[in-house]
Amino acid sequence: MKHRILVLTLTVMVLVLMLATTSALPALGQPDAPYCAWYEAGFDRDFNTAWYGYWCHYSGYGWYLVAWWSEDTGYIPLY
């Protein structure tokens, strides 16, 4: 009898854990906050100025160029 109660209790606990985990999956699927940073453009040609691009990486989507910057032109937003 004690063995059956223990098995039943463990089964119920596993089922509750499975339900709690699957109900949290939509929240886990939300995109993370993007990682953004400035990167040197690294042009092959010499423009007599250094160019930098502000890139953001969205998990599951990829990289997006947000802005350009150089000492001569300043900040140039792309959208």
C-alpha positions as CSV (number, residue, x, y, z in Angstrom):
1,M,0.0,0.0,0.0
2,K,2.8,2.4,0.9
3,H,4.5,1.6,-2.4
4,R,1.4,2.5,-4.4
5,I,1.0,5.8,-2.6
6,L,4.6,6.7,-3.2
7,V,4.3,5.8,-6.9
8,L,1.1,7.8,-7.2
9,T,2.6,10.8,-5.4
10,L,5.7,10.8,-7.7
11,T,3.6,10.4,-10.8
12,V,1.4,13.4,-9.8
13,M,4.6,15.5,-9.0
14,V,6.1,14.6,-12.5
15,L,2.8,15.6,-14.2
16,V,2.6,18.9,-12.3
17,L,6.3,19.6,-13.2
18,M,5.6,18.8,-16.9
19,L,2.6,21.1,-17.0
20,A,4.5,23.9,-15.3
21,T,7.4,23.6,-17.8
22,T,5.2,23.5,-20.9
23,S,3.1,26.5,-19.8
24,A,6.4,28.5,-19.4
25,L,7.6,27.7,-22.9
26,P,5.9,30.6,-24.7
27,A,7.6,33.0,-22.3
28,L,10.9,31.3,-22.9
29,G,10.4,31.8,-26.7
30,Q,10.4,35.6,-26.4
31,P,13.4,37.2,-28.2
32,D,16.2,38.3,-26.0
33,A,17.2,41.9,-25.8
34,P,19.5,42.7,-28.7
35,Y,23.3,42.9,-28.2
36,C,24.5,46.2,-29.8
37,A,28.0,47.6,-30.1
38,W,30.2,49.8,-32.3
39,Y,32.5,48.0,-34.8
40,E,35.1,49.4,-37.1
41,A,33.9,49.3,-40.7
42,G,37.3,48.2,-42.0
43,F,36.9,49.4,-45.5
44,D,39.6,48.2,-47.9
45,R,40.0,51.7,-49.4
46,D,41.6,54.6,-47.5
47,F,39.0,57.4,-47.0
48,N,41.4,59.3,-44.7
49,T,38.9,58.8,-41.8
50,A,37.9,55.8,-39.7
51,W,34.3,54.7,-40.1
52,Y,32.4,52.8,-37.4
53,G,29.1,50.9,-37.7
54,Y,26.6,50.4,-34.8
55,W,25.4,46.9,-35.2
56,C,22.7,45.1,-33.2
57,H,22.4,41.3,-33.0
58,Y,18.9,39.9,-32.4
59,S,18.9,36.3,-31.2
60,G,17.2,34.2,-33.9
61,Y,17.1,37.0,-36.4
62,G,20.7,38.1,-37.1
63,W,22.7,41.4,-37.4
64,Y,21.2,44.8,-38.3
65,L,23.2,47.9,-39.1
66,V,21.7,50.8,-37.1
67,A,24.0,53.7,-37.7
68,W,27.3,55.0,-39.1
69,W,29.8,57.2,-37.4
70,S,33.0,58.9,-38.4
71,E,34.9,61.9,-37.1
72,D,34.2,63.9,-40.2
73,T,30.5,63.2,-40.5
74,G,29.4,62.4,-36.9
75,Y,26.4,60.1,-36.2
76,I,24.3,59.1,-39.2
77,P,21.2,57.1,-38.2
78,L,20.0,54.6,-40.8
79,Y,16.3,54.7,-39.7
